[in-house]
Amino acid sequence: MSVTCKSFSLLLAVASLASCTEMPHVFQPEPPVQSFHSNVSGTQIRRVAVLPIAYATAEEASLAELDTVLIQELGKTTMFELVPVSRDALDTLFGQREFSSVEVLPGELLKKLRTDYGVDGVLFTELTHYRPYQPISIGVRSKLVDASTGHVRWAFDHVFDAGNFATARAAEEYYLATTTPPPIVEHPATGTAVLQSPSRFTKYVAWEAFRSLINQPVYAN
């Protein structure tokens, strides 16, 4: 075999090897969605009661799945010790299975949660909009309240619409970077699993919401 043929064969082998090697996905998220941070001084919040998601028109079974996603993503921030409060527990204590941060709350709610669960803060979360079919759209409002003073220490309110190109692209980038093993996607941001599954899209939404809590534009392992 001539030198030229040998060189050509070597190039083919290298090209074949390169095509089989998966390049690592570099995740460079945009800055966090804008949120409210209180300048009011108060007790340092270390332990948080996480209330179940409130949404009047959804079945509890669906909301319970979203509750799990919410707690998992908040836990990844490693900011607080989380104390999930179930709907049954709320029903026993207050005769109500969920609470919205914008409704009139029982006067003893914060005090009772602080006493019974030993928490410094209470996290309220509700869906302001929920469209589980494509293009998926989820609106989330969340508030972290000081259990001693009732002051809102952090608040977030945003609608994530997968029909928006920038939102869809951001969701895809998050999905590609955090899924193990990495999914094989020929054309990112064109309708892969995260844009077809409400639970996967909700995971992205929760991550976006809670990274605004810590104002860090990188994924927290």
C-alpha positions as CSV (number, residue, x, y, z in Angstrom):
1,M,0.0,0.0,0.0
2,S,1.4,3.4,-0.9
3,V,2.1,6.1,1.7
4,T,-0.9,8.2,0.3
5,C,-3.3,5.2,0.8
6,K,-2.0,4.6,4.3
7,S,-2.5,8.2,5.2
8,F,-6.0,8.2,3.8
9,S,-6.8,5.1,5.7
10,L,-5.6,6.6,8.9
11,L,-7.6,9.7,8.3
12,L,-10.7,7.6,7.8
13,A,-10.1,5.7,11.0
14,V,-9.6,9.0,13.0
15,A,-12.8,10.5,11.5
16,S,-14.7,7.3,12.4
17,L,-13.5,7.4,15.9
18,A,-14.3,11.1,16.3
19,S,-17.9,10.4,15.0
20,C,-18.4,7.8,17.8
21,T,-17.1,10.1,20.5
22,E,-19.7,12.1,22.3
23,M,-18.7,15.6,22.9
24,P,-19.5,16.9,26.5
25,H,-22.4,19.3,26.7
26,V,-21.5,22.8,28.0
27,F,-24.3,24.3,30.0
28,Q,-24.2,28.1,30.1
29,P,-27.6,29.3,31.5
30,E,-28.9,32.8,31.2
31,P,-29.0,35.0,34.3
32,P,-31.8,34.0,36.7
33,V,-35.3,35.3,36.2
34,Q,-35.9,38.5,38.2
35,S,-37.2,38.0,41.7
36,F,-37.8,40.0,44.9
37,H,-35.4,39.9,47.8
38,S,-36.2,41.6,51.0
39,N,-33.8,44.0,52.7
40,V,-35.7,43.6,56.0
41,S,-33.5,42.1,58.7
42,G,-34.8,39.2,60.6
43,T,-34.0,35.7,61.9
44,Q,-31.7,33.7,59.6
45,I,-33.8,31.2,57.8
46,R,-32.2,27.7,58.2
47,R,-35.3,25.4,58.4
48,V,-38.2,25.9,56.0
49,A,-41.7,24.3,56.0
50,V,-42.6,23.6,52.4
51,L,-46.3,23.7,51.8
52,P,-47.9,21.7,49.0
53,I,-48.6,23.5,45.7
54,A,-51.9,25.2,45.5
55,Y,-54.0,25.2,42.3
56,A,-57.7,25.1,42.4
57,T,-58.5,23.2,39.2
58,A,-55.9,20.4,39.4
59,E,-56.4,17.0,40.9
60,E,-54.3,16.2,44.0
61,A,-52.6,13.3,42.3
62,S,-51.2,15.6,39.7
63,L,-50.2,18.2,42.2
64,A,-48.5,15.6,44.4
65,E,-46.1,14.7,41.6
66,L,-45.3,18.4,41.2
67,D,-44.8,18.7,45.0
68,T,-42.0,16.1,44.7
69,V,-40.3,18.0,41.9
70,L,-40.5,21.2,43.8
71,I,-38.9,19.8,46.9
72,Q,-36.1,18.0,44.9
73,E,-35.1,21.2,43.1
74,L,-35.2,23.4,46.2
75,G,-33.1,20.8,48.0
76,K,-30.4,21.1,45.3
77,T,-29.8,24.7,46.4
78,T,-28.6,23.2,49.8
79,M,-29.7,26.5,51.4
80,F,-32.2,25.2,54.0
81,E,-33.3,22.1,55.9
82,L,-36.6,21.3,54.2
83,V,-39.6,20.1,56.1
84,P,-42.4,19.1,53.7
85,V,-45.9,19.6,55.1
86,S,-48.5,17.3,53.6
87,R,-52.0,18.1,52.6
88,D,-53.3,15.8,55.2
89,A,-51.3,17.6,57.9
90,L,-52.7,20.9,56.8
91,D,-56.2,19.5,56.9
92,T,-55.7,18.2,60.4
93,L,-54.2,21.5,61.7
94,F,-56.3,24.1,59.8
95,G,-59.1,22.2,58.0
96,Q,-57.7,23.2,54.6
97,R,-55.5,21.1,52.3
98,E,-53.5,23.9,50.6
99,F,-52.9,27.6,50.9
100,S,-52.1,30.3,48.4
101,S,-49.8,33.2,49.4
102,V,-52.3,35.7,48.1
103,E,-55.4,34.5,50.1
104,V,-56.3,35.5,53.6
105,L,-54.5,33.1,55.8
106,P,-55.5,31.8,59.3
107,G,-54.1,34.1,61.9
108,E,-52.4,31.1,63.7
109,L,-50.9,29.6,60.5
110,L,-47.3,30.8,60.8
111,K,-47.2,30.4,64.6
112,K,-48.6,26.9,64.5
113,L,-46.1,25.8,61.8
114,R,-43.2,27.4,63.6
115,T,-44.2,25.7,66.9
116,D,-45.1,22.3,65.5
117,Y,-42.3,22.0,62.9
118,G,-39.6,24.1,64.4
119,V,-39.1,26.2,61.3
120,D,-37.8,29.7,60.6
121,G,-39.6,30.1,57.3
122,V,-42.6,28.9,55.3
123,L,-42.6,28.5,51.5
124,F,-45.9,29.1,49.7
125,T,-46.1,28.0,46.1
126,E,-49.1,28.1,43.7
127,L,-49.6,27.6,40.0
128,T,-51.0,30.7,38.4
129,H,-51.3,28.9,35.0
130,Y,-51.0,25.3,34.0
131,R,-51.2,24.0,30.4
132,P,-49.9,20.4,30.4
133,Y,-50.2,19.9,26.6
134,Q,-47.9,21.2,23.9
135,P,-46.7,23.8,24.0
136,I,-46.5,23.3,27.8
137,S,-47.0,26.5,29.8
138,I,-46.6,26.8,33.6
139,G,-46.9,29.9,35.7
140,V,-45.5,29.7,39.2
141,R,-45.7,32.1,42.2
142,S,-43.6,31.4,45.2
143,K,-43.0,33.3,48.5
144,L,-40.6,32.5,51.4
145,V,-42.1,34.0,54.5
146,D,-40.4,34.7,57.8
147,A,-42.3,32.4,60.3
148,S,-41.7,34.9,63.2
149,T,-42.5,38.2,61.6
150,G,-44.6,37.3,58.5
151,H,-42.3,39.4,56.3
152,V,-41.8,38.1,52.7
153,R,-38.1,37.5,52.4
154,W,-38.2,36.3,48.8
155,A,-40.8,36.2,46.1
156,F,-40.9,34.8,42.5
157,D,-43.7,35.1,39.9
158,H,-43.2,34.1,36.3
159,V,-44.9,32.2,33.5
160,F,-42.8,29.7,31.5
161,D,-44.2,29.1,28.1
162,A,-42.5,26.4,25.9
163,G,-44.0,28.1,22.9
164,N,-41.5,30.9,23.4
165,F,-38.3,30.0,21.6
166,A,-35.9,31.4,24.3
167,T,-37.8,29.4,27.0
168,A,-37.8,26.2,25.0
169,R,-34.1,26.6,24.3
170,A,-33.3,27.2,28.0
171,A,-35.4,24.2,29.0
172,E,-33.6,22.0,26.5
173,E,-30.1,23.2,27.6
174,Y,-31.0,22.4,31.2
175,Y,-32.4,19.0,30.2
176,L,-29.3,18.0,28.2
177,A,-27.0,19.1,31.0
178,T,-28.8,17.4,33.9
179,T,-30.0,14.1,32.4
180,T,-28.0,11.0,33.1
181,P,-27.0,9.3,30.8
182,P,-27.1,12.3,28.5
183,P,-29.9,12.0,25.9
184,I,-29.0,11.7,22.2
185,V,-30.5,14.8,20.5
186,E,-29.7,15.6,16.9
187,H,-31.4,19.0,17.0
188,P,-31.6,20.6,20.5
189,A,-34.6,22.8,21.3
190,T,-36.9,21.2,18.7
191,G,-39.3,19.2,20.8
192,T,-37.4,16.6,22.8
193,A,-38.6,15.1,26.1
194,V,-38.5,18.1,28.3
195,L,-40.9,20.0,25.9
196,Q,-43.3,17.0,25.8
197,S,-43.5,16.0,29.5
198,P,-45.2,18.3,32.1
199,S,-43.2,16.7,34.9
200,R,-39.8,17.3,33.1
201,F,-40.8,20.8,32.2
202,T,-41.8,21.5,35.7
203,K,-38.4,20.3,36.9
204,Y,-36.9,23.0,34.7
205,V,-39.4,25.6,36.0
206,A,-38.6,24.8,39.6
207,W,-34.9,25.0,39.0
208,E,-35.2,28.4,37.4
209,A,-37.4,29.7,40.2
210,F,-35.1,28.5,43.0
211,R,-31.8,29.5,41.4
212,S,-33.3,33.1,41.6
213,L,-33.5,32.5,45.3
214,I,-29.8,32.2,45.6
215,N,-29.0,34.5,42.5
216,Q,-26.4,32.1,41.2
217,P,-26.5,31.5,37.4
218,V,-25.0,28.0,37.6
219,Y,-26.5,24.6,38.2
220,A,-26.2,23.5,41.9
221,N,-25.4,19.8,42.3
